[in-house]
Amino acid sequence: MRGVEMKRSNNNGVIHSWKAGEAAVNGKRTLSTDGESLYSYDLKIGHRIKSGVAVLGNYTASGKYYSQTTSCHVGRARAVADLVWMPVLFENTGAFEDKFGGSPF
């Protein structure tokens, strides 16, 4: 994420930073956030809107599998996410606009 000052943290710290709206990255740079979007590698797995609602895409074997590491990242982020959506819903913002009155993406 260019142009955003990121603090270094462990995976849990990155996830809590995302929920708090702060930028952070883990040591291996496999999990990162600019405070709004949460990324596992280059895959956007979460989005936080201005009201603080954290929406997570279920990129696991029961949703849309990407990798074992991404599944672990999603599993950890599930603890702080307000909503966990199937990837098809997460990737198509129309449903989000209907419920919350604006696209988070």
Buried (B, 14 or more C-beta within 10 A) or exposed (E): BEEEEBEEBEBBBBBBBBBBBBBBBBEEEBBBBBBBBBBBBEBBBBBBBEEEBBBBBBBBEEBBEBEEBBBBBBEBBBEBBEBBBEBEBBEEBEEBEEEBEEEBB
